[in-house]
Amino acid sequence: MRVSAASTLLSIWSLVMKAVEHDVPVVAALDFPPLMTWEDVMQDELEDRLGFARRATLALLTQSGEQLVAGFAGGNPKGLEGAMKAVALFQAHLQEMERLAGMAERRLQRVGEALAAAD
């Protein structure tokens, strides 16, 4: 099941990158050799689900609505579902970080109050 999620996110990433390719001027469209294989990307997703979700979320933000519709069209409901899960995972992480940061802030305020009272 985890490999399926990785495959879904990889297809999302591929669609996003294909949509970007159409906007690249010919001068900037250089043919560089790939630095990673799909297996490398899948391994990254397995080892760093949160990082992968963050990168997928940010990649989705680089696309216009038209590009996203085109990328997820054509019988790709799993790709859309996978993208939604990746974004939800990243959002849940950010909410947890916000909660923890609030707790840390309150602790520091108490420390400041204790130090001020001790003076």
C-alpha positions as CSV (number, residue, x, y, z in Angstrom):
1,M,0.0,0.0,0.0
2,R,2.9,2.4,0.8
3,V,4.4,1.7,-2.6
4,S,1.1,2.5,-4.2
5,A,1.1,5.9,-2.5
6,A,4.6,6.4,-3.7
7,S,3.7,5.5,-7.2
8,T,0.7,7.9,-7.0
9,L,2.8,10.8,-5.8
10,L,5.4,10.0,-8.4
11,S,2.7,10.3,-11.1
12,I,1.6,13.6,-9.6
13,W,5.2,14.9,-9.7
14,S,5.6,13.7,-13.3
15,L,2.4,15.5,-14.3
16,V,3.4,18.7,-12.6
17,M,6.8,18.6,-14.3
18,K,5.3,17.8,-17.7
19,A,3.0,20.8,-17.3
20,V,6.0,23.0,-16.5
21,E,7.9,21.8,-19.6
22,H,5.4,23.4,-21.9
23,D,6.2,26.9,-20.4
24,V,10.0,26.7,-20.8
25,P,11.4,28.8,-23.6
26,V,13.4,26.8,-26.2
27,V,16.7,28.5,-25.2
28,A,16.3,27.4,-21.5
29,A,15.2,23.8,-22.4
30,L,18.6,22.2,-22.1
31,D,18.9,18.4,-22.2
32,F,20.5,17.5,-18.9
33,P,21.0,13.9,-17.9
34,P,18.7,12.8,-15.0
35,L,20.4,12.9,-11.6
36,M,17.9,10.6,-10.0
37,T,15.9,7.6,-11.1
38,W,12.2,7.0,-10.2
39,E,13.4,4.4,-7.8
40,D,15.4,7.1,-6.0
41,V,12.4,9.3,-5.8
42,M,10.2,6.4,-4.5
43,Q,12.9,5.6,-1.9
44,D,12.9,9.3,-0.8
45,E,9.1,9.1,-0.4
46,L,9.5,5.9,1.7
47,E,12.3,7.4,3.9
48,D,10.9,10.9,4.2
49,R,7.1,10.9,3.7
50,L,6.8,14.4,5.3
51,G,9.5,15.9,3.1
52,F,8.1,14.3,0.0
53,A,4.6,15.7,1.0
54,R,6.2,19.2,1.5
55,R,7.9,19.0,-1.9
56,A,4.7,17.8,-3.6
57,T,2.6,20.5,-2.0
58,L,5.0,23.2,-3.1
59,A,5.3,21.8,-6.6
60,L,1.5,21.9,-6.9
61,L,1.7,25.6,-6.1
62,T,3.9,26.2,-9.1
63,Q,1.1,25.2,-11.5
64,S,-1.9,27.2,-12.8
65,G,-5.4,25.8,-12.4
66,E,-5.4,25.0,-16.1
67,Q,-2.2,23.1,-15.8
68,L,-3.4,21.1,-12.8
69,V,-6.7,20.2,-14.5
70,A,-4.8,19.1,-17.6
71,G,-2.4,17.1,-15.5
72,F,-5.0,15.3,-13.5
73,A,-7.5,14.8,-16.4
74,G,-7.6,11.7,-18.5
75,G,-8.5,9.0,-16.0
76,N,-6.1,9.9,-13.3
77,P,-8.2,9.9,-10.1
78,K,-5.5,8.1,-8.1
79,G,-3.1,10.9,-8.9
80,L,-5.5,13.5,-7.7
81,E,-6.3,11.4,-4.6
82,G,-2.6,11.0,-3.9
83,A,-1.9,14.7,-4.3
84,M,-4.7,15.5,-1.9
85,K,-3.3,13.0,0.7
86,A,0.1,14.5,0.4
87,V,-1.2,18.0,0.9
88,A,-3.3,16.8,3.9
89,L,-0.3,15.2,5.5
90,F,1.8,18.4,5.1
91,Q,-1.1,20.5,6.5
92,A,-1.5,18.2,9.5
93,H,2.2,18.5,10.2
94,L,2.1,22.3,10.0
95,Q,-0.9,22.4,12.4
96,E,1.0,20.2,14.8
97,M,4.1,22.4,14.5
98,E,2.0,25.5,15.2
99,R,0.5,23.8,18.3
100,L,4.0,22.9,19.6
101,A,5.4,26.4,18.8
102,G,2.5,27.9,20.8
103,M,3.3,25.6,23.8
104,A,7.0,26.6,23.6
105,E,6.1,30.3,23.4
106,R,4.0,30.0,26.5
107,R,6.8,28.2,28.4
108,L,9.2,30.9,27.5
109,Q,6.8,33.6,28.7
110,R,6.5,31.7,32.0
111,V,10.3,31.6,32.2
112,G,10.5,35.3,31.5
113,E,7.9,36.0,34.2
114,A,9.7,33.8,36.7
115,L,13.0,35.6,36.0
116,A,11.4,39.0,36.3
117,A,9.8,38.1,39.6
118,A,13.2,36.8,40.9
119,D,14.8,40.2,40.3
